[in-house]
Amino acid sequence: MSYDVDVVVAGGGPVGLMLACELALGGVSAMVVERLTEVDPTIKAGALNMPSVEALYRRGMLPALREAQERNLEHFAAFMRQQAAHREDTGDGRAATADASEEAPPPRTPPKFAGHFAGIMLDAARLDDADPDLAGHGPAGDIGLVNQQQIEGILGEHAARLGVQVRRGVELTDLSADDEGVTVSTSAGRVRARWLVGCDGGRSVVRKLAGFDFPGTDPEITAYQVLGEMEGAEALGVGWHATPTGVYAHGPVPGRILTVQFTGPRADRDTSVTREELQEAIRHVTGVEVTVTAIKTATRFTDNARQASTYRLGRVLLAGDAAHVHSPFGGQGLNLGLGDAVNLGWKLAATVRGWAPHDLLDTYTAERHPIGAWVLDWTRAQVALMRPDPRARALRSVVNDLVETVTGTTYFAKKISGVWQRYDLPGDHALVGASAPDLELSDGSRLADHLHDGKALLLDPKGELCDLAEGHRDRMTVLAAGADERPELTGLFLRPDGIVAWVGEQDRDDRGALEKALATWLGAPAPDAGDQRR
């Protein structure tokens, strides 16, 4: 049977682009179909968590992330200068110098905060610096403030470099799957592919046409996020605030405000956000007579929380919001979707090329579904804590007390940052199943430098493991280097997604465990098998 392409990816946002790039690195062809003709300018996610930054860093995109973050920090500094000037004008005793434009130069590192839980801000000064989960991330640890549009732009450029076919202005309209592939109908014609992945958002057409179930909980809030121009916004507090009618956030860039009200979902939630609607919501939640004079970008959302029971039905898979939806509090959605893409990409590429173990693709749902379920509950808990009723506000006070401790701040920050995430893989070493630490190696390079090509990686500092790696050289890099900071490690095997799958230690014969790990994740040794696509 002939195919037009190995994989059709429906949806050209960050998740779809990341997946397509991973597939390209894995040696298979991908076609991205996206109904929008250009990047969606709607204000969305504003930060990346640690697994997302590490994934992009491992594919060589750290310089682009750093440049984007520096631009965002300049916007943050402008917002703080604006607030300082207002304080000076109102004479509240906190004005700084006569020239407010000089009092807050653009910072070169992120401001000292660690996120929020239900609008309760975390102070990074209270983090436990000795916690091992917060260490070992290398240059990725300095990156975080990069928004969704910037990520999409960076991934778009990465996709172009890899030769990924991205077809904008093309909408998926129907699909027909069988045991050998999927016929995809689009507004530009039909495409026959071996596989189809729906990365087409919370209202996924792929999910509905393929028949995935989507259980969950109904919404109770209506929330707005806007970037615009307003009169009277100077009277709003900076940061997150709980009020008698809801919760709002103001900043960290000029003209940005988010409001949450517990009035249920609007009947006309599919319509565009109007200036009058937004102004009414801001006044209702904040109690301040703000006048909205212009809208640059605005979005309306709820806390609808749902998750597909499985992420695969035959030759059709889901990733990102197509697989799970929830409120965006804590910035989890984009990061959860990128994690899906990085986990799925190499596994699907291996399956297409024919060297994957028979059950490799099943580990996608097994590994990612529990993390998605956790994110849904994490966002549900935040909505419960935002409610304006007396019981929720009493609980909010208790949580606020916990956040003001070192232990509490560290707990919440670790959850928000994603450093807790790990997969249940065979092996008893603490690193197995976790994202690999960005070790500085004996040759002067860092671990992430050797993952740009999307292959697995075996560190073999003593040169004693080469014979085991011979049959996997087409899908794994073997590096004769160790890490002075971890001299007890005699070997380290990383999957293509940077997850540790085996650790060698001194005075321990682990060759058998390494052989098993290689077979589990890279298939049987087959140096002459070639490319057998399926």
VENZIVEN-V82248 format. One record per helix or strand of 3 or more residues. SS is the DSSP state (helix for helix, strand for strand). FROM is the first residue (numbers start at 1). TO is the last residue. If there is no record, write none. Layout:
ss & from & to
SS & FROM & TO
SS & FROM & TO
This chain:
ss & from & to
strand & 5 & 10
helix & 14 & 25
strand & 30 & 34
helix & 50 & 57
helix & 62 & 90
helix & 100 & 102
helix & 124 & 126
helix & 132 & 134
helix & 138 & 142
helix & 148 & 162
strand & 165 & 168
strand & 172 & 178
strand & 181 & 186
strand & 189 & 198
helix & 205 & 210
strand & 215 & 217
strand & 222 & 231
helix & 233 & 235
strand & 239 & 243
strand & 246 & 250
strand & 256 & 261
helix & 275 & 286
strand & 291 & 301
strand & 305 & 307
strand & 316 & 318
helix & 320 & 322
helix & 332 & 353
helix & 362 & 386
helix & 390 & 403
helix & 406 & 417
helix & 447 & 450
strand & 456 & 459
helix & 466 & 472
strand & 476 & 479
helix & 484 & 486
strand & 489 & 494
strand & 499 & 505
helix & 511 & 522
